[in-house]
Amino acid sequence: MAVPLISVISVTFNALDDLRKTAESVWAQDYKNLEFVVIDGASVDGTAEWLRERSSDSRMLWVSEKDRGIYDAMNKGVRLCHGEWVCFMNAGDSFASPNSLSLIVKELSNPQNDVVYGSVNVIKNFGMITVRPRGLDLLRRKMAFCHQASLSRRSLLIEHPFNLEYPIVADYDFFHWCYTSGKTFCQVNYELANFEAENGTSSKHRLKVLRECGRISGRNKTLGGTLEYIGQSFEVGFNKLYRFVIPSSLIKKIRALNYSRKRPQC
């Protein structure tokens, strides 16, 4: 059976150590019909030199130049790559296991599937938690699975590039479009990726995430969306307050318990 070419795209900026970690994870895959595409935002930490040393590898493509942010770089990677399927593993992300891609070759080979997604290992400062996808209906208002634990057809990413009007959740805009356009989603029962979520943009800017998701879904114009935003505002304020009065060791335990029942906006 012919297996599809997968393009793994990594966006990076001044994160050479993280990029090395991601590259090791990519090349460790036992699925060999893949290419590794690195989009570097003109880093000054030796990234371009490291990439240049690997220019002879025919499975690797890269550019190092200024961009307009992460989603501009991701769009650039999509235009540059050749794969039928695209997976985004930005610097610091990694596959959950060496056979993450080979486990889902059947789903990727099915011409009916447009997006294939699974679970993600979320890495926080209190440890790692495996988070499973939620029901796809959630895509009507926010992400239902982690972007790093998904693969999308390149043709769809060409048809609907990441919208730079949404600097934090343009990935949600893409999946929301897929969902409302009737594209076929296929869930697999595997952990596909490890995602370092502690310092992610969406983790640091929860209210901005909510506002952008509301603009995409139209929920910002509803009473439910307004009440949700007010509730999130109080929660964010409370979280800032209790960090000053509760020992950090106890905070980690509370966050671990709380996070185990939530899903990441990633």
Salt bridges, closest charged atoms under 4 A:
ASP17 OD1 - ARG20 NH1 3.03
GLU35 OE1 - HIS82 ND1 3.19
GLU53 OE1 - ARG54 NH1 3.28
ASP57 OD1 - ARG59 NE 3.60
GLU65 OE2 - LYS76 NZ 2.90
ASP72 OD1 - ARG68 NH2 3.74
GLU84 OE2 - ARG153 NH1 2.63
ASP114 OD1 - ARG153 NE 3.94
GLU165 OE1 - ARG215 NH2 3.99
ASP171 OD2 - HIS147 ND1 3.45
ASP173 OD2 - HIS160 NE2 3.11
GLU191 OE2 - ARG132 NH1 3.64
GLU198 OE2 - ARG255 NH2 3.19
GLU228 OE2 - ARG141 NH1 3.51
GLU228 OE1 - ARG219 NE 2.87
GLU235 OE2 - ARG206 NH2 3.20
GLU235 OE2 - LYS262 NZ 3.11
